[in-house]
Amino acid sequence: MTTKTPRWFTSSYSDNGGQCVEVATNLAAPHGIVPVRDSKNVSGPALSVQACAFAAFVTGIKSGELHHP
Protein backbone atom coordinates (compact mmCIF):
# COMPACT_ATOMS: atom_id res chain seq x y z
CA MET A 1 0.00 0.00 0.00
CA THR A 2 1.29 3.42 -0.91
CA THR A 3 1.38 5.86 1.98
CA LYS A 4 0.07 9.32 1.31
CA THR A 5 0.47 12.33 3.52
CA PRO A 6 -2.84 13.55 4.92
CA ARG A 7 -3.96 16.93 3.56
CA TRP A 8 -5.72 18.40 6.56
CA PHE A 9 -8.54 20.91 6.29
CA THR A 10 -11.11 22.52 8.55
CA SER A 11 -14.57 23.22 7.23
CA SER A 12 -15.41 26.84 6.50
CA TYR A 13 -18.45 26.25 8.74
CA SER A 14 -16.16 25.66 11.73
CA ASP A 15 -15.99 29.22 13.01
CA ASN A 16 -16.97 28.41 16.58
CA GLY A 17 -14.16 29.75 18.71
CA GLY A 18 -11.59 27.01 18.17
CA GLN A 19 -13.70 23.95 18.97
CA CYS A 20 -12.93 22.36 15.60
CA VAL A 21 -11.66 19.18 14.08
CA GLU A 22 -9.62 18.74 10.92
CA VAL A 23 -10.10 15.93 8.44
CA ALA A 24 -7.95 14.50 5.66
CA THR A 25 -10.41 13.23 3.06
CA ASN A 26 -7.65 12.63 0.50
CA LEU A 27 -7.03 9.22 2.10
CA ALA A 28 -10.64 8.00 1.70
CA ALA A 29 -10.34 6.58 -1.81
CA PRO A 30 -6.86 5.04 -1.70
CA HIS A 31 -6.97 3.74 1.89
CA GLY A 32 -10.65 3.66 2.93
CA ILE A 33 -10.07 5.91 5.95
CA VAL A 34 -10.64 9.52 6.94
CA PRO A 35 -8.22 10.70 9.63
CA VAL A 36 -9.71 13.19 12.10
CA ARG A 37 -7.75 15.33 14.58
CA ASP A 38 -8.17 18.20 17.02
CA SER A 39 -7.40 21.48 15.27
CA LYS A 40 -5.91 22.88 18.50
CA ASN A 41 -3.46 19.96 18.85
CA VAL A 42 -2.22 19.23 15.33
CA SER A 43 0.78 17.25 16.56
CA GLY A 44 -1.45 15.08 18.76
CA PRO A 45 -3.15 11.82 17.85
CA ALA A 46 -5.57 11.36 14.99
CA LEU A 47 -8.52 9.00 14.77
CA SER A 48 -8.77 6.87 11.65
CA VAL A 49 -12.45 6.57 10.77
CA GLN A 50 -13.66 4.16 8.07
CA ALA A 51 -14.60 6.22 5.00
CA CYS A 52 -18.13 4.74 4.86
CA ALA A 53 -18.73 5.62 8.53
CA PHE A 54 -17.47 9.17 7.98
CA ALA A 55 -19.76 9.53 4.93
CA ALA A 56 -22.74 8.34 7.01
CA PHE A 57 -21.83 10.86 9.74
CA VAL A 58 -21.69 13.74 7.25
CA THR A 59 -24.99 12.64 5.69
CA GLY A 60 -26.59 12.55 9.15
CA ILE A 61 -25.36 16.04 9.95
CA LYS A 62 -26.55 17.48 6.64
CA SER A 63 -29.99 15.85 6.91
CA GLY A 64 -30.52 17.08 10.47
CA GLU A 65 -30.71 13.53 11.82
CA LEU A 66 -27.67 14.30 13.98
CA HIS A 67 -27.82 17.64 15.72
CA HIS A 68 -26.55 19.34 18.85
CA PRO A 69 -29.33 19.89 21.41
N, CA, C and O atoms as a Tripos MOL2 file, in Angstrom:
@<TRIPOS>MOLECULE
protein
  276   275    69     0     0
PROTEIN
NO_CHARGES

@<TRIPOS>ATOM
      1 N           0.8400   -1.1730    0.0000 N.3       1 MET1
      2 CA          0.0000    0.0000    0.0000 C.3       1 MET1
      3 C           0.8910    1.2440    0.0000 C.2       1 MET1
      4 O           1.8560    1.3370    0.7580 O.2       1 MET1
      5 N           0.5540    2.1620   -0.8380 N.am      2 THR2
      6 CA          1.2870    3.4210   -0.9080 C.3       2 THR2
      7 C           0.8040    4.3570    0.1920 C.2       2 THR2
      8 O          -0.3970    4.5540    0.3750 O.2       2 THR2
      9 N           1.7480    4.9260    0.9140 N.am      3 THR3
     10 CA          1.3830    5.8590    1.9810 C.3       3 THR3
     11 C           1.3040    7.2580    1.4040 C.2       3 THR3
     12 O           2.2100    7.7090    0.7030 O.2       3 THR3
     13 N           0.2310    7.9250    1.7020 N.am      4 LYS4
     14 CA          0.0680    9.3240    1.3060 C.3       4 LYS4
     15 C           0.0660   10.1700    2.5580 C.2       4 LYS4
     16 O          -0.3350    9.7180    3.6300 O.2       4 LYS4
     17 N           0.5120   11.3820    2.4150 N.am      5 THR5
     18 CA          0.4660   12.3270    3.5160 C.3       5 THR5
     19 C          -0.9300   12.9270    3.5970 C.2       5 THR5
     20 O          -1.4710   13.3770    2.5870 O.2       5 THR5
     21 N          -1.5170   12.9380    4.7860 N.am      6 PRO6
     22 CA         -2.8380   13.5530    4.9200 C.3       6 PRO6
     23 C          -2.7940   15.0400    4.5630 C.2       6 PRO6
     24 O          -1.8660   15.7500    4.9520 O.2       6 PRO6
     25 N          -3.7870   15.4990    3.8300 N.am      7 ARG7
     26 CA         -3.9610   16.9300    3.5550 C.3       7 ARG7
     27 C          -5.1050   17.3970    4.4350 C.2       7 ARG7
     28 O          -6.2760   17.1950    4.1150 O.2       7 ARG7
     29 N          -4.7530   18.0170    5.5340 N.am      8 TRP8
     30 CA         -5.7200   18.4050    6.5610 C.3       8 TRP8
     31 C          -6.4760   19.6510    6.1460 C.2       8 TRP8
     32 O          -5.9100   20.5660    5.5490 O.2       8 TRP8
     33 N          -7.7730   19.6790    6.4700 N.am      9 PHE9
     34 CA         -8.5440   20.9110    6.2930 C.3       9 PHE9
     35 C          -9.6240   20.9950    7.3520 C.2       9 PHE9
     36 O         -10.0800   19.9890    7.8960 O.2       9 PHE9
     37 N         -10.0150   22.2180    7.6230 N.am     10 THR10
     38 CA        -11.1050   22.5200    8.5470 C.3      10 THR10
     39 C         -12.2220   23.1320    7.7250 C.2      10 THR10
     40 O         -11.9710   23.9930    6.8800 O.2      10 THR10
     41 N         -13.4260   22.7080    7.9570 N.am     11 SER11
     42 CA        -14.5690   23.2250    7.2290 C.3      11 SER11
     43 C         -14.6990   24.7360    7.4220 C.2      11 SER11
     44 O         -14.3840   25.2680    8.4860 O.2      11 SER11
     45 N         -15.1610   25.4050    6.3920 N.am     12 SER12
     46 CA        -15.4120   26.8420    6.5010 C.3      12 SER12
     47 C         -16.5700   27.1230    7.4470 C.2      12 SER12
     48 O         -16.7500   28.2650    7.8700 O.2      12 SER12
     49 N         -17.3600   26.1080    7.7900 N.am     13 TYR13
     50 CA        -18.4550   26.2470    8.7420 C.3      13 TYR13
     51 C         -17.9790   26.1570   10.1860 C.2      13 TYR13
     52 O         -18.7720   26.3290   11.1110 O.2      13 TYR13
     53 N         -16.6980   25.8920   10.3860 N.am     14 SER14
     54 CA        -16.1610   25.6620   11.7290 C.3      14 SER14
     55 C         -15.6200   26.9400   12.3620 C.2      14 SER14
     56 O         -14.4810   26.9660   12.8280 O.2      14 SER14
     57 N         -16.4050   27.9700   12.3820 N.am     15 ASP15
     58 CA        -15.9940   29.2240   13.0080 C.3      15 ASP15
     59 C         -16.6910   29.3340   14.3620 C.2      15 ASP15
     60 O         -17.5670   30.1740   14.5630 O.2      15 ASP15
     61 N         -16.2760   28.4570   15.2910 N.am     16 ASN16
     62 CA        -16.9730   28.4080   16.5760 C.3      16 ASN16
     63 C         -16.0290   28.6020   17.7540 C.2      16 ASN16
     64 O         -16.2100   27.9800   18.8010 O.2      16 ASN16
     65 N         -15.0410   29.4420   17.6000 N.am     17 GLY17
     66 CA        -14.1620   29.7490   18.7140 C.3      17 GLY17
     67 C         -13.0940   28.7100   18.9960 C.2      17 GLY17
     68 O         -12.6360   28.5990   20.1330 O.2      17 GLY17
     69 N         -12.6850   27.9490   17.9950 N.am     18 GLY18
     70 CA        -11.5860   27.0130   18.1700 C.3      18 GLY18
     71 C         -11.9740   25.6070   18.5540 C.2      18 GLY18
     72 O         -11.0930   24.7780   18.7830 O.2      18 GLY18
     73 N         -13.2540   25.3020   18.6340 N.am     19 GLN19
     74 CA        -13.7010   23.9500   18.9670 C.3      19 GLN19
     75 C         -13.9070   23.1710   17.6650 C.2      19 GLN19
     76 O         -15.0290   22.7850   17.3370 O.2      19 GLN19
     77 N         -12.8290   22.9450   16.9340 N.am     20 CYS20
     78 CA        -12.9280   22.3620   15.5950 C.3      20 CYS20
     79 C         -12.1270   21.0780   15.4800 C.2      20 CYS20
     80 O         -11.2410   20.7920   16.2860 O.2      20 CYS20
     81 N         -12.4630   20.3250   14.4650 N.am     21 VAL21
     82 CA        -11.6600   19.1800   14.0790 C.3      21 VAL21
     83 C         -11.1860   19.4150   12.6470 C.2      21 VAL21
     84 O         -11.7750   20.1950   11.8990 O.2      21 VAL21
     85 N         -10.1210   18.7280   12.2910 N.am     22 GLU22
     86 CA         -9.6220   18.7450   10.9230 C.3      22 GLU22
     87 C          -9.7470   17.3270   10.3800 C.2      22 GLU22
     88 O          -9.6210   16.3520   11.1210 O.2      22 GLU22
     89 N          -9.9960   17.2260    9.0890 N.am     23 VAL23
     90 CA        -10.0950   15.9310    8.4430 C.3      23 VAL23
     91 C          -9.1630   15.8840    7.2370 C.2      23 VAL23
     92 O          -8.8040   16.9200    6.6760 O.2      23 VAL23
     93 N          -8.7810   14.6860    6.8520 N.am     24 ALA24
     94 CA         -7.9470   14.4960    5.6630 C.3      24 ALA24
     95 C          -8.6710   13.5310    4.7330 C.2      24 ALA24
     96 O          -8.4130   12.3270    4.7470 O.2      24 ALA24
     97 N          -9.5800   14.0730    3.9270 N.am     25 THR25
     98 CA        -10.4060   13.2270    3.0620 C.3      25 THR25
     99 C          -9.6400   12.6690    1.8690 C.2      25 THR25
    100 O         -10.1570   11.8050    1.1600 O.2      25 THR25
    101 N          -8.4200   13.1430    1.6300 N.am     26 ASN26
    102 CA         -7.6490   12.6350    0.4990 C.3      26 ASN26
    103 C          -7.2470   11.1670    0.6740 C.2      26 ASN26
    104 O          -6.8070   10.5360   -0.2870 O.2      26 ASN26
    105 N          -7.3890   10.6200    1.8710 N.am     27 LEU27
    106 CA         -7.0300    9.2200    2.1000 C.3      27 LEU27
    107 C          -8.2360    8.2850    1.9930 C.2      27 LEU27
    108 O          -8.0870    7.0700    2.1260 O.2      27 LEU27
    109 N          -9.4250    8.8350    1.7560 N.am     28 ALA28
    110 CA        -10.6380    8.0030    1.7020 C.3      28 ALA28
    111 C         -10.5910    7.0180    0.5360 C.2      28 ALA28
    112 O         -10.7970    5.8220    0.7420 O.2      28 ALA28
    113 N         -10.3310    7.4810   -0.6550 N.am     29 ALA29
    114 CA        -10.3450    6.5820   -1.8120 C.3      29 ALA29
    115 C          -9.1840    5.5780   -1.8030 C.2      29 ALA29
    116 O          -9.4260    4.3810   -1.9650 O.2      29 ALA29
    117 N          -7.9460    6.0190   -1.6200 N.am     30 PRO30
    118 CA         -6.8550    5.0420   -1.6970 C.3      30 PRO30
    119 C          -6.7370    4.1050   -0.4940 C.2      30 PRO30
    120 O          -6.2300    2.9920   -0.6320 O.2      30 PRO30
    121 N          -7.1950    4.5350    0.6820 N.am     31 HIS31
    122 CA         -6.9740    3.7400    1.8860 C.3      31 HIS31
    123 C          -8.2570    3.3730    2.6360 C.2      31 HIS31
    124 O          -8.2160    2.5440    3.5450 O.2      31 HIS31
    125 N          -9.3820    3.9680    2.2750 N.am     32 GLY32
    126 CA        -10.6480    3.6550    2.9280 C.3      32 GLY32
    127 C         -10.8040    4.2410    4.3190 C.2      32 GLY32
    128 O         -11.6390    3.7840    5.1000 O.2      32 GLY32
    129 N          -9.9930    5.2640    4.6340 N.am     33 ILE33
    130 CA        -10.0720    5.9060    5.9530 C.3      33 ILE33
    131 C         -10.1290    7.4210    5.8050 C.2      33 ILE33
    132 O          -9.7080    7.9840    4.7940 O.2      33 ILE33
    133 N         -10.6630    8.0660    6.8390 N.am     34 VAL34
    134 CA        -10.6420    9.5170    6.9400 C.3      34 VAL34
    135 C         -10.0550    9.8500    8.3090 C.2      34 VAL34
    136 O         -10.7370    9.7080    9.3240 O.2      34 VAL34
    137 N          -8.7980   10.2910    8.3470 N.am     35 PRO35
    138 CA         -8.2160   10.6990    9.6280 C.3      35 PRO35
    139 C          -8.8810   11.9770   10.1360 C.2      35 PRO35
    140 O          -9.2010   12.8780    9.3610 O.2      35 PRO35
    141 N          -9.0820   12.0370   11.4460 N.am     36 VAL36
    142 CA         -9.7060   13.1910   12.1020 C.3      36 VAL36
    143 C          -8.8260   13.5700   13.2900 C.2      36 VAL36
    144 O          -8.3860   12.7020   14.0440 O.2      36 VAL36
    145 N          -8.5690   14.8750   13.4540 N.am     37 ARG37
    146 CA         -7.7450   15.3250   14.5830 C.3      37 ARG37
    147 C          -8.2730   16.6320   15.1420 C.2      37 ARG37
    148 O          -9.0690   17.3230   14.5070 O.2      37 ARG37
    149 N          -7.8180   16.9550   16.3380 N.am     38 ASP38
    150 CA         -8.1680   18.2020   17.0240 C.3      38 ASP38
    151 C          -7.3800   19.3440   16.3860 C.2      38 ASP38
    152 O          -6.1520   19.2890   16.3100 O.2      38 ASP38
    153 N          -8.0790   20.3650   15.9350 N.am     39 SER39
    154 CA         -7.3980   21.4780   15.2710 C.3      39 SER39
    155 C          -6.5090   22.2890   16.2190 C.2      39 SER39
    156 O          -5.6270   23.0210   15.7710 O.2      39 SER39
    157 N          -6.7430   22.1550   17.5240 N.am     40 LYS40
    158 CA         -5.9110   22.8810   18.5000 C.3      40 LYS40
    159 C          -4.6650   22.0880   18.8840 C.2      40 LYS40
    160 O          -3.7740   22.6270   19.5400 O.2      40 LYS40
    161 N          -4.5870   20.8200   18.4870 N.am     41 ASN41
    162 CA         -3.4580   19.9640   18.8450 C.3      41 ASN41
    163 C          -3.0380   19.1650   17.6100 C.2      41 ASN41
    164 O          -3.1840   17.9440   17.5690 O.2      41 ASN41
    165 N          -2.5180   19.8690   16.6120 N.am     42 VAL42
    166 CA         -2.2190   19.2270   15.3310 C.3      42 VAL42
    167 C          -1.0930   18.2010   15.4110 C.2      42 VAL42
    168 O          -0.9810   17.3520   14.5260 O.2      42 VAL42
    169 N          -0.2750   18.2550   16.4250 N.am     43 SER43
    170 CA          0.7810   17.2540   16.5650 C.3      43 SER43
    171 C           0.3260   16.0820   17.4360 C.2      43 SER43
    172 O           1.0800   15.1340   17.6520 O.2      43 SER43
    173 N          -0.8990   16.1520   17.9290 N.am     44 GLY44
    174 CA         -1.4490   15.0840   18.7590 C.3      44 GLY44
    175 C          -1.9700   13.9350   17.9250 C.2      44 GLY44
    176 O          -1.7500   13.8930   16.7150 O.2      44 GLY44
    177 N          -2.6570   13.0050   18.5590 N.am     45 PRO45
    178 CA         -3.1510   11.8180   17.8510 C.3      45 PRO45
    179 C          -4.2850   12.1460   16.8910 C.2      45 PRO45
    180 O          -4.9660   13.1630   17.0170 O.2      45 PRO45
    181 N          -4.4620   11.2560   15.9350 N.am     46 ALA46
    182 CA         -5.5720   11.3620   14.9860 C.3      46 ALA46
    183 C          -6.3510   10.0600   15.0190 C.2      46 ALA46
    184 O          -5.7740    8.9810   15.1540 O.2      46 ALA46
    185 N          -7.6520   10.1700   14.8970 N.am     47 LEU47
    186 CA         -8.5210    8.9990   14.7740 C.3      47 LEU47
    187 C          -8.6090    8.6160   13.3070 C.2      47 LEU47
    188 O          -8.7340    9.4870   12.4470 O.2      47 LEU47
    189 N          -8.5480    7.3470   13.0140 N.am     48 SER48
    190 CA         -8.7740    6.8750   11.6470 C.3      48 SER48
    191 C         -10.1720    6.2810   11.5870 C.2      48 SER48
    192 O         -10.4400    5.2250   12.1600 O.2      48 SER48
    193 N         -11.0550    6.9770   10.8850 N.am     49 VAL49
    194 CA        -12.4490    6.5670   10.7660 C.3      49 VAL49
    195 C         -12.6410    5.9070    9.3990 C.2      49 VAL49
    196 O         -12.1400    6.4110    8.3940 O.2      49 VAL49
    197 N         -13.3570    4.7930    9.3550 N.am     50 GLN50
    198 CA        -13.6610    4.1630    8.0720 C.3      50 GLN50
    199 C         -14.3960    5.1720    7.1880 C.2      50 GLN50
    200 O         -15.2810    5.8860    7.6580 O.2      50 GLN50
    201 N         -14.0270    5.2280    5.9130 N.am     51 ALA51
    202 CA        -14.6010    6.2160    4.9960 C.3      51 ALA51
    203 C         -16.1280    6.1100    4.9230 C.2      51 ALA51
    204 O         -16.8110    7.1310    4.8540 O.2      51 ALA51
    205 N         -16.6690    4.8910    4.9400 N.am     52 CYS52
    206 CA        -18.1280    4.7410    4.8610 C.3      52 CYS52
    207 C         -18.8000    5.2690    6.1320 C.2      52 CYS52
    208 O         -19.8930    5.8310    6.0590 O.2      52 CYS52
    209 N         -18.1710    5.0990    7.2810 N.am     53 ALA53
    210 CA        -18.7260    5.6220    8.5310 C.3      53 ALA53
    211 C         -18.6710    7.1480    8.5450 C.2      53 ALA53
    212 O         -19.6030    7.8000    9.0170 O.2      53 ALA53
    213 N         -17.5900    7.7120    8.0340 N.am     54 PHE54
    214 CA        -17.4740    9.1710    7.9760 C.3      54 PHE54
    215 C         -18.5300    9.7390    7.0290 C.2      54 PHE54
    216 O         -19.1480   10.7610    7.3270 O.2      54 PHE54
    217 N         -18.7360    9.0780    5.8890 N.am     55 ALA55
    218 CA        -19.7560    9.5310    4.9330 C.3      55 ALA55
    219 C         -21.1450    9.4830    5.5640 C.2      55 ALA55
    220 O         -21.9480   10.3930    5.3570 O.2      55 ALA55
    221 N         -21.4370    8.4330    6.3300 N.am     56 ALA56
    222 CA        -22.7380    8.3350    7.0090 C.3      56 ALA56
    223 C         -22.8890    9.4440    8.0480 C.2      56 ALA56
    224 O         -23.9760   10.0020    8.2020 O.2      56 ALA56
    225 N         -21.8150    9.7680    8.7570 N.am     57 PHE57
    226 CA        -21.8300   10.8560    9.7400 C.3      57 PHE57
    227 C         -22.1570   12.1870    9.0640 C.2      57 PHE57
    228 O         -23.0240   12.9280    9.5270 O.2      57 PHE57
    229 N         -21.4630   12.4820    7.9760 N.am     58 VAL58
    230 CA        -21.6860   13.7440    7.2540 C.3      58 VAL58
    231 C         -23.1210   13.8030    6.7240 C.2      58 VAL58
    232 O         -23.7710   14.8450    6.8060 O.2      58 VAL58
    233 N         -23.6090   12.6940    6.1840 N.am     59 THR59
    234 CA        -24.9860   12.6410    5.6930 C.3      59 THR59
    235 C         -25.9750   12.9110    6.8240 C.2      59 THR59
    236 O         -26.9490   13.6400    6.6400 O.2      59 THR59
    237 N         -25.7240   12.3240    7.9910 N.am     60 GLY60
    238 CA        -26.5910   12.5460    9.1510 C.3      60 GLY60
    239 C         -26.5980   13.9870    9.6120 C.2      60 GLY60
    240 O         -27.6410   14.5180    9.9940 O.2      60 GLY60
    241 N         -25.4450   14.6180    9.5780 N.am     61 ILE61
    242 CA        -25.3580   16.0440    9.9540 C.3      61 ILE61
    243 C         -26.1420   16.8980    8.9590 C.2      61 ILE61
    244 O         -26.9490   17.7420    9.3500 O.2      61 ILE61
    245 N         -25.8950   16.6700    7.6760 N.am     62 LYS62
    246 CA        -26.5540   17.4780    6.6400 C.3      62 LYS62
    247 C         -28.0670   17.3070    6.6480 C.2      62 LYS62
    248 O         -28.7940   18.2640    6.3820 O.2      62 LYS62
    249 N         -28.5520   16.1100    6.9470 N.am     63 SER63
    250 CA        -29.9860   15.8480    6.9070 C.3      63 SER63
    251 C         -30.7030   16.3320    8.1690 C.2      63 SER63
    252 O         -31.9310   16.4080    8.2020 O.2      63 SER63
    253 N         -29.9220   16.6600    9.2110 N.am     64 GLY64
    254 CA        -30.5190   17.0830   10.4730 C.3      64 GLY64
    255 C         -30.8020   15.9240   11.4180 C.2      64 GLY64
    256 O         -31.2820   16.1300   12.5330 O.2      64 GLY64
    257 N         -30.5050   14.7070   10.9750 N.am     65 GLU65
    258 CA        -30.7080   13.5340   11.8160 C.3      65 GLU65
    259 C         -29.8060   13.5960   13.0530 C.2      65 GLU65
    260 O         -30.2020   13.1870   14.1440 O.2      65 GLU65
    261 N         -28.6090   14.1050   12.8700 N.am     66 LEU66
    262 CA        -27.6730   14.3000   13.9820 C.3      66 LEU66
    263 C         -27.5700   15.7930   14.2460 C.2      66 LEU66
    264 O         -27.1930   16.5510   13.3530 O.2      66 LEU66
    265 N         -27.8850   16.2100   15.4100 N.am     67 HIS67
    266 CA        -27.8160   17.6420   15.7230 C.3      67 HIS67
    267 C         -27.4420   17.8250   17.1820 C.2      67 HIS67
    268 O         -27.6220   16.9300   18.0070 O.2      67 HIS67
    269 N         -26.9270   18.9820   17.4730 N.am     68 HIS68
    270 CA        -26.5520   19.3400   18.8500 C.3      68 HIS68
    271 C         -27.7860   19.9040   19.5240 C.2      68 HIS68
    272 O         -28.4360   20.7960   18.9780 O.2      68 HIS68
    273 N         -28.1240   19.3920   20.7180 N.am     69 PRO69
    274 CA        -29.3340   19.8870   21.4100 C.3      69 PRO69
    275 C         -29.2540   21.3440   21.7780 C.2      69 PRO69
    276 O         -30.1940   21.8860   22.3590 O.2      69 PRO69
@<TRIPOS>BOND
     1     1     2 1
     2     2     3 1
     3     3     4 2
     4     3     5 am
     5     5     6 1
     6     6     7 1
     7     7     8 2
     8     7     9 am
     9     9    10 1
    10    10    11 1
    11    11    12 2
    12    11    13 am
    13    13    14 1
    14    14    15 1
    15    15    16 2
    16    15    17 am
    17    17    18 1
    18    18    19 1
    19    19    20 2
    20    19    21 am
    21    21    22 1
    22    22    23 1
    23    23    24 2
    24    23    25 am
    25    25    26 1
    26    26    27 1
    27    27    28 2
    28    27    29 am
    29    29    30 1
    30    30    31 1
    31    31    32 2
    32    31    33 am
    33    33    34 1
    34    34    35 1
    35    35    36 2
    36    35    37 am
    37    37    38 1
    38    38    39 1
    39    39    40 2
    40    39    41 am
    41    41    42 1
    42    42    43 1
    43    43    44 2
    44    43    45 am
    45    45    46 1
    46    46    47 1
    47    47    48 2
    48    47    49 am
    49    49    50 1
    50    50    51 1
    51    51    52 2
    52    51    53 am
    53    53    54 1
    54    54    55 1
    55    55    56 2
    56    55    57 am
    57    57    58 1
    58    58    59 1
    59    59    60 2
    60    59    61 am
    61    61    62 1
    62    62    63 1
    63    63    64 2
    64    63    65 am
    65    65    66 1
    66    66    67 1
    67    67    68 2
    68    67    69 am
    69    69    70 1
    70    70    71 1
    71    71    72 2
    72    71    73 am
    73    73    74 1
    74    74    75 1
    75    75    76 2
    76    75    77 am
    77    77    78 1
    78    78    79 1
    79    79    80 2
    80    79    81 am
    81    81    82 1
    82    82    83 1
    83    83    84 2
    84    83    85 am
    85    85    86 1
    86    86    87 1
    87    87    88 2
    88    87    89 am
    89    89    90 1
    90    90    91 1
    91    91    92 2
    92    91    93 am
    93    93    94 1
    94    94    95 1
    95    95    96 2
    96    95    97 am
    97    97    98 1
    98    98    99 1
    99    99   100 2
   100    99   101 am
   101   101   102 1
   102   102   103 1
   103   103   104 2
   104   103   105 am
   105   105   106 1
   106   106   107 1
   107   107   108 2
   108   107   109 am
   109   109   110 1
   110   110   111 1
   111   111   112 2
   112   111   113 am
   113   113   114 1
   114   114   115 1
   115   115   116 2
   116   115   117 am
   117   117   118 1
   118   118   119 1
   119   119   120 2
   120   119   121 am
   121   121   122 1
   122   122   123 1
   123   123   124 2
   124   123   125 am
   125   125   126 1
   126   126   127 1
   127   127   128 2
   128   127   129 am
   129   129   130 1
   130   130   131 1
   131   131   132 2
   132   131   133 am
   133   133   134 1
   134   134   135 1
   135   135   136 2
   136   135   137 am
   137   137   138 1
   138   138   139 1
   139   139   140 2
   140   139   141 am
   141   141   142 1
   142   142   143 1
   143   143   144 2
   144   143   145 am
   145   145   146 1
   146   146   147 1
   147   147   148 2
   148   147   149 am
   149   149   150 1
   150   150   151 1
   151   151   152 2
   152   151   153 am
   153   153   154 1
   154   154   155 1
   155   155   156 2
   156   155   157 am
   157   157   158 1
   158   158   159 1
   159   159   160 2
   160   159   161 am
   161   161   162 1
   162   162   163 1
   163   163   164 2
   164   163   165 am
   165   165   166 1
   166   166   167 1
   167   167   168 2
   168   167   169 am
   169   169   170 1
   170   170   171 1
   171   171   172 2
   172   171   173 am
   173   173   174 1
   174   174   175 1
   175   175   176 2
   176   175   177 am
   177   177   178 1
   178   178   179 1
   179   179   180 2
   180   179   181 am
   181   181   182 1
   182   182   183 1
   183   183   184 2
   184   183   185 am
   185   185   186 1
   186   186   187 1
   187   187   188 2
   188   187   189 am
   189   189   190 1
   190   190   191 1
   191   191   192 2
   192   191   193 am
   193   193   194 1
   194   194   195 1
   195   195   196 2
   196   195   197 am
   197   197   198 1
   198   198   199 1
   199   199   200 2
   200   199   201 am
   201   201   202 1
   202   202   203 1
   203   203   204 2
   204   203   205 am
   205   205   206 1
   206   206   207 1
   207   207   208 2
   208   207   209 am
   209   209   210 1
   210   210   211 1
   211   211   212 2
   212   211   213 am
   213   213   214 1
   214   214   215 1
   215   215   216 2
   216   215   217 am
   217   217   218 1
   218   218   219 1
   219   219   220 2
   220   219   221 am
   221   221   222 1
   222   222   223 1
   223   223   224 2
   224   223   225 am
   225   225   226 1
   226   226   227 1
   227   227   228 2
   228   227   229 am
   229   229   230 1
   230   230   231 1
   231   231   232 2
   232   231   233 am
   233   233   234 1
   234   234   235 1
   235   235   236 2
   236   235   237 am
   237   237   238 1
   238   238   239 1
   239   239   240 2
   240   239   241 am
   241   241   242 1
   242   242   243 1
   243   243   244 2
   244   243   245 am
   245   245   246 1
   246   246   247 1
   247   247   248 2
   248   247   249 am
   249   249   250 1
   250   250   251 1
   251   251   252 2
   252   251   253 am
   253   253   254 1
   254   254   255 1
   255   255   256 2
   256   255   257 am
   257   257   258 1
   258   258   259 1
   259   259   260 2
   260   259   261 am
   261   261   262 1
   262   262   263 1
   263   263   264 2
   264   263   265 am
   265   265   266 1
   266   266   267 1
   267   267   268 2
   268   267   269 am
   269   269   270 1
   270   270   271 1
   271   271   272 2
   272   271   273 am
   273   273   274 1
   274   274   275 1
   275   275   276 2
@<TRIPOS>SUBSTRUCTURE
     1 MET1         2 RESIDUE 1 A MET
     2 THR2         6 RESIDUE 1 A THR
     3 THR3        10 RESIDUE 1 A THR
     4 LYS4        14 RESIDUE 1 A LYS
     5 THR5        18 RESIDUE 1 A THR
     6 PRO6        22 RESIDUE 1 A PRO
     7 ARG7        26 RESIDUE 1 A ARG
     8 TRP8        30 RESIDUE 1 A TRP
     9 PHE9        34 RESIDUE 1 A PHE
    10 THR10       38 RESIDUE 1 A THR
    11 SER11       42 RESIDUE 1 A SER
    12 SER12       46 RESIDUE 1 A SER
    13 TYR13       50 RESIDUE 1 A TYR
    14 SER14       54 RESIDUE 1 A SER
    15 ASP15       58 RESIDUE 1 A ASP
    16 ASN16       62 RESIDUE 1 A ASN
    17 GLY17       66 RESIDUE 1 A GLY
    18 GLY18       70 RESIDUE 1 A GLY
    19 GLN19       74 RESIDUE 1 A GLN
    20 CYS20       78 RESIDUE 1 A CYS
    21 VAL21       82 RESIDUE 1 A VAL
    22 GLU22       86 RESIDUE 1 A GLU
    23 VAL23       90 RESIDUE 1 A VAL
    24 ALA24       94 RESIDUE 1 A ALA
    25 THR25       98 RESIDUE 1 A THR
    26 ASN26      102 RESIDUE 1 A ASN
    27 LEU27      106 RESIDUE 1 A LEU
    28 ALA28      110 RESIDUE 1 A ALA
    29 ALA29      114 RESIDUE 1 A ALA
    30 PRO30      118 RESIDUE 1 A PRO
    31 HIS31      122 RESIDUE 1 A HIS
    32 GLY32      126 RESIDUE 1 A GLY
    33 ILE33      130 RESIDUE 1 A ILE
    34 VAL34      134 RESIDUE 1 A VAL
    35 PRO35      138 RESIDUE 1 A PRO
    36 VAL36      142 RESIDUE 1 A VAL
    37 ARG37      146 RESIDUE 1 A ARG
    38 ASP38      150 RESIDUE 1 A ASP
    39 SER39      154 RESIDUE 1 A SER
    40 LYS40      158 RESIDUE 1 A LYS
    41 ASN41      162 RESIDUE 1 A ASN
    42 VAL42      166 RESIDUE 1 A VAL
    43 SER43      170 RESIDUE 1 A SER
    44 GLY44      174 RESIDUE 1 A GLY
    45 PRO45      178 RESIDUE 1 A PRO
    46 ALA46      182 RESIDUE 1 A ALA
    47 LEU47      186 RESIDUE 1 A LEU
    48 SER48      190 RESIDUE 1 A SER
    49 VAL49      194 RESIDUE 1 A VAL
    50 GLN50      198 RESIDUE 1 A GLN
    51 ALA51      202 RESIDUE 1 A ALA
    52 CYS52      206 RESIDUE 1 A CYS
    53 ALA53      210 RESIDUE 1 A ALA
    54 PHE54      214 RESIDUE 1 A PHE
    55 ALA55      218 RESIDUE 1 A ALA
    56 ALA56      222 RESIDUE 1 A ALA
    57 PHE57      226 RESIDUE 1 A PHE
    58 VAL58      230 RESIDUE 1 A VAL
    59 THR59      234 RESIDUE 1 A THR
    60 GLY60      238 RESIDUE 1 A GLY
    61 ILE61      242 RESIDUE 1 A ILE
    62 LYS62      246 RESIDUE 1 A LYS
    63 SER63      250 RESIDUE 1 A SER
    64 GLY64      254 RESIDUE 1 A GLY
    65 GLU65      258 RESIDUE 1 A GLU
    66 LEU66      262 RESIDUE 1 A LEU
    67 HIS67      266 RESIDUE 1 A HIS
    68 HIS68      270 RESIDUE 1 A HIS
    69 PRO69      274 RESIDUE 1 A PRO
